[in-house]
């Protein structure tokens, strides 16, 4: 049985649903959702790579006092993402929601898709602004520029075309590629997806053989897009999603690159391997019916900074 039956193609491959809410916060006056400190709230899961990227961008730009955050329980059941008190997660102090589905229902009573994180919520209008991580990262970087307390150019104008093309490649072949492998329900669907993942990783390994970051000597948003998959790869995608041809630690340049990003100031604090492992192994019962969370792998190699 498919993990998400409505998101399967004819070959048993996974086809991710489109994001339902695509409104935009703007920096100028007169917009429906103007950029204001304290007005917007971010609902995330530390387990989810898409949500994790928005948390990283919020940190890199110093928006912690401008945009508040609620972290969901990593274990998701048939009711979806829940807000409970626990290690590294909490109840919803903004709306008192018990489940993220309530935010979706409050925003669109006819919504019938899968409830996903991240969600950017407008406290004033009491509605979801956007549930696309790509849009949210762009808004944090551009619409909230006046509130940045840290200098960080995540979308350099001079690299726009190259960055867009590389981000699209990473999304299709790596970020979503591991999910296509893990959620495939046929051998042919799995083999195709897994092959594309490792072909892409091999290409990125070669790319990083002569540069510190994907597009040069300084990281951009695309690097964090890749980071959020790489940091989960050995812990869950290698075993749980059967992407087991190689681990990231087996790649000389990718593993060094991952450690370089992991040890950027404040980034390690955004990573919760407990949430990551419990979410994947306990939530995807069709893949792991025992819900046993493995003790490994040994990730101590990540703790060694890159000189």
C-alpha positions in Angstrom: 0.0 0.0 0.0 1.3 3.5 -0.9 2.3 5.8 1.9 0.2 8.5 0.2 -2.2 6.8 -2.2 -3.3 10.0 -3.9 0.4 10.9 -4.7 1.3 7.8 -6.8 1.9 7.5 -10.6 1.0 4.5 -12.8 4.4 3.0 -12.3 4.2 3.1 -8.5 6.3 6.2 -8.2 5.7 9.0 -5.7 4.4 12.3 -7.1 4.4 15.0 -4.5 1.2 17.2 -4.2 1.4 20.9 -5.1 1.5 23.4 -2.3 -2.0 24.8 -1.7 -1.3 28.2 -0.2 0.9 30.6 -2.2 0.2 34.1 -0.9 3.2 36.4 -0.3 4.4 38.8 2.3 5.6 42.0 0.7 7.8 44.8 1.9 6.0 47.7 0.4 2.8 49.4 1.6 -0.6 48.3 0.5 0.0 44.6 0.2 -2.5 42.1 1.6 0.3 40.7 3.8 2.8 43.4 4.7 6.1 42.6 6.4 5.8 43.4 10.1 7.7 42.2 13.1 5.7 39.9 15.3 2.9 39.4 12.9 3.9 36.1 11.3 4.3 32.7 12.9 6.1 29.6 11.5 4.8 26.1 12.2 7.5 23.5 11.5 8.8 20.0 12.3 12.4 19.5 13.1 12.1 16.2 11.3 11.0 17.6 8.0 13.7 18.7 5.6 11.5 21.3 3.9 10.5 22.9 7.3 14.1 22.6 8.5 15.3 24.8 5.7 13.0 27.7 6.7 14.3 27.5 10.3 17.8 27.7 9.0 17.1 30.7 6.8 15.3 32.4 9.7 18.5 31.9 11.8 21.0 32.9 9.1 19.1 36.2 8.6 18.6 36.9 12.3 14.8 36.9 12.2 14.3 35.0 15.5 12.7 38.0 17.2 10.6 38.9 14.2 9.0 35.5 13.3 8.0 33.2 16.1 8.0 29.4 15.8 6.1 26.4 17.0 7.7 22.9 16.6 5.4 19.9 16.1 5.6 16.5 17.6 7.9 14.4 15.3 5.6 11.4 15.5 2.7 11.9 13.1 -0.4 9.7 13.1 -3.5 9.5 11.0 -4.6 12.9 12.4 -1.4 14.6 11.1 1.1 16.9 12.7 0.2 17.5 16.3 1.3 20.1 18.9 2.2 18.4 22.2 4.6 19.2 25.0 7.7 17.1 24.8 11.5 17.0 24.2 12.2 19.7 21.6 8.5 20.4 20.8 5.6 22.1 22.4 2.0 23.1 22.3 0.7 25.9 20.1 0.8 29.1 22.1 -0.5 31.2 19.2 -3.8 29.6 18.3 -4.2 26.8 20.8 -4.3 24.3 17.9 -3.9 20.7 18.8 -3.2 19.7 15.2 -1.8 21.6 12.2 -4.9 20.4 10.3 -6.9 23.0 12.2 -4.8 25.8 10.7 -5.6 24.4 7.2 -9.3 24.1 8.0 -9.4 27.6 9.4 -7.8 28.9 6.2 -9.8 26.8 3.7 -12.8 24.8 4.9 -12.7 22.9 1.6 -9.0 21.8 1.8 -8.8 18.1 1.2 -5.1 17.5 0.6 -2.3 16.3 2.8 -1.4 18.7 5.7 2.3 19.6 5.4 4.9 21.7 7.1 6.2 24.4 7.0 3.3 26.8 7.4 3.7 30.6 7.6 0.7 31.9 9.6 -0.7 35.5 9.8 -1.6 36.3 13.4 -3.7 39.3 12.3 -5.8 37.7 9.6 -5.8 34.3 11.3 -4.9 32.4 8.1 -2.2 30.5 6.3 -0.1 32.8 4.1 2.0 30.2 2.5 3.0 26.5 2.9 5.8 26.4 0.3 9.3 26.3 1.8 10.7 27.8 -1.4 8.4 30.8 -1.1 8.9 31.2 2.6 12.7 31.3 2.3 12.5 33.8 -0.5 10.2 36.0 1.6 12.5 35.8 4.7 15.4 36.9 2.5 13.6 39.7 0.5 10.3 40.9 2.1 11.8 40.9 5.6 15.1 42.5 4.6 14.5 45.5 6.8 14.4 43.3 9.9 17.6 41.3 9.2 20.1 41.4 12.0 22.7 39.2 10.2 24.2 39.9 6.8 23.8 36.9 4.5 23.1 37.0 0.7 21.3 33.8 0.1 20.0 34.7 -3.4 22.8 36.7 -5.1 21.5 38.5 -8.2 24.7 37.7 -10.2 24.1 34.0 -9.7 20.3 33.9 -10.2 20.1 31.8 -13.3 22.8 29.3 -12.2 21.3 29.1 -8.7 17.8 28.5 -10.0 18.9 25.7 -12.3 21.0 24.0 -9.6 18.2 24.3 -7.0 15.8 22.7 -9.4 18.3 19.8 -10.1 18.8 19.2 -6.4 15.1 19.3 -5.6 14.2 16.9 -8.4 17.1 14.4 -8.0 18.1 14.6 -4.4 15.5 16.4 -2.1 12.5 14.7 -3.6 14.5 11.9 -5.1 15.0 10.1 -1.8 11.2 10.3 -1.2 10.6 8.9 -4.7 12.8 5.9 -3.8 11.4 5.5 -0.3 7.7 5.8 -1.2 7.9 3.7 -4.4 5.5 0.7 -4.4 7.1 -1.1 -7.4 10.6 -2.4 -8.1 10.8 -0.4 -11.3 9.7 2.8 -9.6 12.2 2.3 -6.8 15.1 1.4 -9.0 14.6 4.4 -11.3 14.4 6.8 -8.3 17.4 5.4 -6.4 19.5 5.4 -9.5 18.8 9.1 -10.0 19.6 9.9 -6.4 23.1 8.4 -6.6 23.8 9.7 -10.1 23.1 13.2 -8.7 25.2 12.6 -5.6 28.1 11.5 -7.8 27.7 14.7 -9.9 27.6 16.9 -6.7 30.7 15.1 -5.3 32.6 16.0 -8.5 31.3 19.5 -8.3 32.6 20.0 -4.8 36.1 18.7 -5.7 37.3 22.2 -6.5 35.1 24.5 -4.4 34.0 25.1 -0.8 30.3 25.5 -1.6 28.1 24.7 -4.6 28.5 28.0 -6.4 31.8 29.2 -5.0 33.5 30.3 -1.8 30.3 31.5 -0.1 27.1 29.5 0.7 23.8 30.5 -0.8 20.3 29.1 -0.2 20.9 26.2 -2.6 23.6 24.9 -0.2 21.0 24.7 2.6 18.6 23.0 0.3 21.1 20.2 -0.2 22.2 20.2 3.5 18.7 19.4 4.7 18.8 16.1 2.7 22.4 15.3 3.3 22.1 15.6 7.1 19.3 13.1 7.1 20.8 10.7 4.6 22.9 8.3 6.7 20.4 8.5 9.6 17.2 7.6 7.7 17.3 7.7 3.9 20.1 5.1 3.6 18.2 2.5 5.6 14.6 3.5 5.8 14.2 4.7 2.2 16.6 2.0 0.8 19.0 4.5 -0.6 21.8 2.2 0.5 24.3 2.1 -2.4 26.5 4.5 -0.4 26.4 6.7 2.7 27.3 10.4 2.7 30.3 9.5 4.9 31.6 7.4 1.9 31.9 10.5 -0.2 35.1 12.5 0.4 34.0 15.9 -0.8 30.3 15.7 0.1 31.1 14.6 3.7 33.6 17.4 4.2 31.1 19.9 2.7 28.3 18.6 5.0 30.6 19.1 8.1 31.5 22.5 6.8 27.8 23.5 6.8 26.9 21.7 10.0 29.6 23.7 11.9 28.4 27.1 10.7 27.4 29.1 13.8 24.0 28.0 15.2 23.3 25.4 12.5 23.9 22.3 14.7 21.3 23.6 17.1 18.7 23.3 14.4 19.4 19.6 13.8 17.6 17.0 16.0 18.5 13.5 15.1 16.1 12.3 17.7 13.2 14.0 16.0 14.4 12.9 12.5 14.8 9.2 13.4 11.6 9.0 15.5 9.5 10.7 12.8 10.6 8.5 9.9 10.8 5.2 11.6 7.6 5.6 13.7 5.4 7.5 11.3 5.9 5.5 8.0 4.3 2.2 9.3 3.8 0.9 5.7 7.6 1.0 5.4 8.5 0.1 9.0 5.5 -1.7 10.5 7.4 -2.6 13.8 8.0 1.1 14.4 11.4 0.2 15.9 13.9 3.1 15.8 17.4 1.8 15.1 20.3 2.7 17.4 22.6 3.7 14.6 24.2 4.8 12.6 27.3 6.2 14.2 27.2 9.9 13.3 30.2 11.0 15.4 32.2 11.9 12.2 29.9 14.9 11.8 31.2 16.4 15.0 34.7 17.0 13.7 35.0 20.5 12.3 36.5 21.2 8.9 39.8 23.0 9.2 
